[in-house]
Structures are given as C-alpha cells and as structure tokens.
Amino acid sequence: MEQKGRIPFVKFQWFFIAISAVLVIASLAVMMTKGLNYGIDFKGGARLVYQFQQPVNEGEIKTILSGINMSDAQVVRYGEASDNRMAIKVEKAAEHAQVGVVVTQALEGAFGAGKVELQEEETVGPRVGKELRKKAWLAVIFAVILMLIYIGYRFDFLFAPGAVVALIHDVLITLGVFALLGKEVNLTILAAFLTIVGYSINDTIVVFDRIRENQHGISRGTIGKVVNLSLNQTLARTIVTSLTVLFVLVVIFLKGGGALHNFAFALIIGMVLGTYSSLFIATPCYVGMYKAAPSIRHLFGSKR
C-alpha cells in the first residue's frame, strides 16, 4: 500500500495537532481577554459612511465628533486612502436624536456644505442587536450539529468527530484572528463563517470518501497507511481547488473595498485553515477513533 514519493502525513500528525492546540488555546485567550469587536448588527447603534471631496484622516473626524459630545464614536477608513471615505460607528446612538443629521451638520460645518456626502446609514437598537447576536451563534452551532449528523449518516460515526473538531478548529482560530486584529464581526462576517463551515466540510468529505474507497482489508495495523495513501491521492485536487478559490478571494480582499474587505479576509483565513484541518486534524481524529473504539465501529454500523 505504501508508494515511494508519498508524503507521510500520518507520521507527523502529533506535530500538527500540537500546533493546532496552541493556536486554538491562544485564540480562546485573545477572545476572553480582548473580546470580539461586534458591529452595529450585533451590538446596536448607528453606522454612517461618508464620502469626502478632500483627503481626511481619522483624527480630524474624531476632533469634530468630540465637539458634539460623540467622543466615544469609532472612526475607521472605508476602502482605500484615495477613496476619501470614512465609516463612523456610534454605539449609544439612542442618546443622540437623529444621529445622522447631527453628524452630517457637524462635518459640513467643518469641511463645507456639499463637500461631504452621507452614503450609508444603518441604525440598530441594542435589543435587536442582542437578539441578532444570539441567533447568529445559534446558526453556527446548528450548522455544526447538522454536519455531525450528515457525516455520521453518510459514512459512519467514527468519521463525524474528526469533521466536527476540524470545523470548530477553523471557526475558533478565525475568530481569534479577528479578536486579535480588532476587526468588526457583523452579519456579513457571519455569512463568511458559515461559508467557512461549508468549505471545510466539503474538503473533509472528499478525503473521507477516498479513505472509504481504500478500506479493503483495513485493520488497526493498516489504518495509518490507508489514511496516508488517501491523503496523497486527494492532495493534488485539494491544492488546485484551494488555490483557485484563494486567487479570487485575494482579488476581492485587495479590490473589493468596504464590507467585502473583512468578508474576504475571513474567507482567506478560513479557507487556508479548512484545507489544513482536512489534512492534519480531521483524519488523525478518525485514525484515533478507529484504533481506540473497535466496539463503537460495530455499534454504529461501520462496514469495516
């Protein structure tokens, strides 16, 4: 079953598992200490996007907002520096009547009438934001549970834990990166996380399907060789698929601007992690389950 020139993935499985464990723990630590930067969708408040006819910086806008008792507002550049667009996020928008009108008047007073254009305005109440945040996390949890059920039905339940561990691994590390960099988590990013879940499970299923095809005469002694052979057989397909998706995401990340920037960033991180976890997390979990639980294989109807 072994062939020359094959990459010994299984041989180094504990090395990669250790790396992933460190990354997951670090991600959890960052999220607990620094927290996630929830957007208006999940936190409530107002988000305003302005187009300026002249170059401006965040400091100038913050100074103007301080003069109208909005010193706590967040100001970030929206798109490229040459676009002259700024996004203003006011968390306690309820305290400011007609927040869009007030901010626009202040900016026009500083830069001149007609020199500032309000392009986007979004307002969400704190109660609605809290409810959306709850539903967002439930959506991710339900997606993972459905994946567990599907993998268990499609293959057998020895495959399912590895697939779910890989999904949780990908989502947690991506969230950790967002927490570390202070990037906003909103409904668009939720869509990115659900896409990551779908991409990761798709890649894992391809590997699992090849393992099942190679299960002729499989045993506790040969399971590692079967998995290693299967990973090598699907490696070319995995690399080609991942690179084609990566090329598109990098273009969106660099040229998409605005909300698409963070969306593409999340997908780039998640796609790389999804490919990695399919090779080095999901399959070692299956090997461990196969070796440690022969009785469970029969209990859940494994064919081997």
QUIPEUR-V917777 format. One record per residue. RES is the residue in three letters. OMEGA is omega in degrees with one decimal (NA if undefined). D_LAST is the distance of its C-alpha to the last C-alpha in Angstrom with 2 decimals. Layout:
res = {RES:RES}
omega = {OMEGA:OMEGA}
d_last = {D_LAST:D_LAST}
This chain:
res = {MET:GLU:GLN:LYS:GLY:ARG:ILE:PRO:PHE:VAL:LYS:PHE:GLN:TRP:PHE:PHE:ILE:ALA:ILE:SER:ALA:VAL:LEU:VAL:ILE:ALA:SER:LEU:ALA:VAL:MET:MET:THR:LYS:GLY:LEU:ASN:TYR:GLY:ILE:ASP:PHE:LYS:GLY:GLY:ALA:ARG:LEU:VAL:TYR:GLN:PHE:GLN:GLN:PRO:VAL:ASN:GLU:GLY:GLU:ILE:LYS:THR:ILE:LEU:SER:GLY:ILE:ASN:MET:SER:ASP:ALA:GLN:VAL:VAL:ARG:TYR:GLY:GLU:ALA:SER:ASP:ASN:ARG:MET:ALA:ILE:LYS:VAL:GLU:LYS:ALA:ALA:GLU:HIS:ALA:GLN:VAL:GLY:VAL:VAL:VAL:THR:GLN:ALA:LEU:GLU:GLY:ALA:PHE:GLY:ALA:GLY:LYS:VAL:GLU:LEU:GLN:GLU:GLU:GLU:THR:VAL:GLY:PRO:ARG:VAL:GLY:LYS:GLU:LEU:ARG:LYS:LYS:ALA:TRP:LEU:ALA:VAL:ILE:PHE:ALA:VAL:ILE:LEU:MET:LEU:ILE:TYR:ILE:GLY:TYR:ARG:PHE:ASP:PHE:LEU:PHE:ALA:PRO:GLY:ALA:VAL:VAL:ALA:LEU:ILE:HIS:ASP:VAL:LEU:ILE:THR:LEU:GLY:VAL:PHE:ALA:LEU:LEU:GLY:LYS:GLU:VAL:ASN:LEU:THR:ILE:LEU:ALA:ALA:PHE:LEU:THR:ILE:VAL:GLY:TYR:SER:ILE:ASN:ASP:THR:ILE:VAL:VAL:PHE:ASP:ARG:ILE:ARG:GLU:ASN:GLN:HIS:GLY:ILE:SER:ARG:GLY:THR:ILE:GLY:LYS:VAL:VAL:ASN:LEU:SER:LEU:ASN:GLN:THR:LEU:ALA:ARG:THR:ILE:VAL:THR:SER:LEU:THR:VAL:LEU:PHE:VAL:LEU:VAL:VAL:ILE:PHE:LEU:LYS:GLY:GLY:GLY:ALA:LEU:HIS:ASN:PHE:ALA:PHE:ALA:LEU:ILE:ILE:GLY:MET:VAL:LEU:GLY:THR:TYR:SER:SER:LEU:PHE:ILE:ALA:THR:PRO:CYS:TYR:VAL:GLY:MET:TYR:LYS:ALA:ALA:PRO:SER:ILE:ARG:HIS:LEU:PHE:GLY:SER:LYS:ARG}
omega = {178.6:178.5:179.9:179.0:179.2:178.2:-177.4:-178.2:-174.4:-178.5:-176.1:-174.0:-178.4:176.8:-179.1:176.2:178.7:178.4:-179.5:179.2:178.9:-178.7:179.4:179.2:178.5:179.0:178.3:179.8:179.5:-179.5:-179.9:-176.9:-176.2:179.7:178.2:179.2:-178.8:178.4:179.8:-178.6:-173.1:-173.7:-175.6:-179.4:-178.4:177.2:-176.8:177.6:-177.0:173.1:-179.7:178.5:179.0:179.0:178.6:175.7:-176.0:-178.2:179.1:-178.0:179.4:179.7:179.3:-179.2:178.0:-179.5:178.2:175.6:176.1:-178.3:-179.5:-179.6:177.8:-179.6:178.7:177.1:-176.1:-177.6:-179.2:-179.5:-178.9:-179.9:-178.5:178.7:-179.7:174.9:-179.7:179.7:179.9:-174.8:-178.5:-176.0:-178.3:-179.9:-177.9:179.7:179.4:-173.9:-179.9:179.8:-178.0:-178.5:-179.5:178.8:179.9:-179.6:177.2:177.7:-178.8:-174.1:179.5:179.4:-179.3:179.6:-178.9:179.9:175.3:-175.2:-178.9:175.5:-177.9:-179.9:-180.0:177.7:-178.1:180.0:178.2:179.1:178.8:179.4:178.0:178.9:178.5:-178.8:179.7:179.9:176.3:178.9:179.2:-179.3:179.9:178.6:179.4:179.5:178.8:176.4:178.6:-179.5:-178.5:-179.5:179.0:-180.0:-174.7:179.9:167.0:-170.1:172.6:176.5:-170.6:-178.1:179.8:179.5:-178.8:176.5:178.8:178.8:179.8:177.3:-177.4:-177.7:-178.1:-178.6:177.2:175.9:178.2:177.9:178.6:178.8:-178.9:-177.3:179.7:-179.7:-175.0:175.5:-178.4:-177.9:177.3:179.1:174.3:177.2:177.8:-179.9:177.4:175.2:177.0:178.5:-179.8:-179.6:-177.5:-177.9:178.2:178.8:-179.8:-179.4:178.6:178.9:-179.3:-179.5:178.0:176.0:-179.4:178.7:-177.0:-173.5:179.5:178.1:-177.9:178.6:178.9:-179.1:-176.3:-176.9:179.4:179.3:178.9:-179.8:-179.1:178.2:-178.6:178.8:178.6:179.8:-179.4:-173.8:-178.3:179.3:-179.8:-178.2:-178.4:-179.9:-177.8:-178.3:-180.0:177.1:-178.8:-180.0:-179.8:-177.3:179.1:177.8:178.2:-179.8:-175.8:-172.3:-176.3:179.3:174.4:-176.0:-178.6:-178.3:-179.6:177.2:179.2:179.0:178.7:-179.2:177.7:178.6:-177.8:-179.4:177.3:178.6:-180.0:177.2:179.9:-175.6:177.3:-178.1:-167.4:179.6:-176.3:-176.5:174.7:177.0:178.5:178.3:179.9:178.3:-177.7:-177.3:-171.6:-172.5:178.2:179.7:179.0:178.6:-179.9:-178.6:-176.8:170.5:174.5:-178.4:-175.3:NA}
d_last = {17.39:20.22:23.23:26.71:27.97:24.73:25.16:23.34:22.33:19.99:22.82:25.12:22.87:24.93:28.11:27.21:25.88:29.27:31.18:29.47:30.14:33.78:34.11:32.70:35.00:37.90:37.31:37.35:40.46:42.24:41.46:42.74:45.85:46.82:45.19:44.30:47.13:46.71:48.60:51.04:48.27:46.86:49.95:52.83:55.98:57.36:56.31:58.99:58.75:62.09:63.24:66.19:68.67:69.20:67.00:66.17:64.16:62.40:65.24:67.85:65.90:65.25:69.00:69.89:67.41:68.80:72.17:70.85:69.08:65.58:65.14:61.65:60.45:57.87:58.84:56.44:56.97:55.34:54.29:56.15:59.34:61.35:60.33:62.50:60.25:59.63:57.39:58.91:56.87:58.87:56.78:59.65:60.75:61.89:64.69:66.08:67.41:66.58:64.89:64.61:68.33:69.29:67.23:68.35:72.00:71.66:70.09:72.68:75.38:74.17:73.34:75.55:75.15:73.13:71.56:68.55:66.22:63.74:60.78:58.15:58.50:55.76:56.41:53.93:54.97:53.41:52.03:50.40:49.00:47.46:45.87:44.49:43.02:41.29:39.86:38.75:36.59:35.22:34.26:32.24:30.57:29.73:28.33:25.92:24.91:24.36:22.18:20.03:19.75:19.15:16.31:14.64:15.24:14.62:11.22:10.08:12.38:11.09:12.57:15.71:17.54:17.66:19.06:21.60:22.64:23.31:25.38:27.39:27.90:29.36:31.59:32.93:33.93:35.56:37.45:38.48:39.97:41.85:43.18:44.24:46.09:47.45:46.25:46.61:43.70:44.49:43.05:42.67:40.60:38.48:37.74:36.81:34.34:32.65:32.53:30.96:28.21:27.58:27.76:25.49:22.68:23.13:22.80:19.69:18.01:18.89:17.16:13.97:14.00:14.46:11.60:9.27:11.41:11.08:7.37:8.41:7.96:6.90:8.04:10.55:13.18:12.15:10.78:14.50:15.21:12.58:14.03:17.49:17.31:16.20:19.03:21.51:20.72:21.41:24.26:27.04:26.19:26.07:29.42:31.16:30.18:31.13:34.42:35.54:35.01:36.68:39.72:40.35:39.99:42.36:44.95:44.71:44.99:48.06:49.82:48.54:50.72:51.08:48.10:45.87:46.33:44.31:41.81:41.12:41.13:38.40:36.26:36.84:35.73:32.75:31.65:31.85:29.93:27.29:26.70:26.76:24.41:21.73:21.82:22.60:21.73:18.75:16.44:17.56:16.91:13.23:13.17:15.11:13.08:9.84:12.17:14.35:12.46:9.70:11.40:11.39:7.66:8.21:11.64:11.02:8.68:5.49:3.83:0.00}
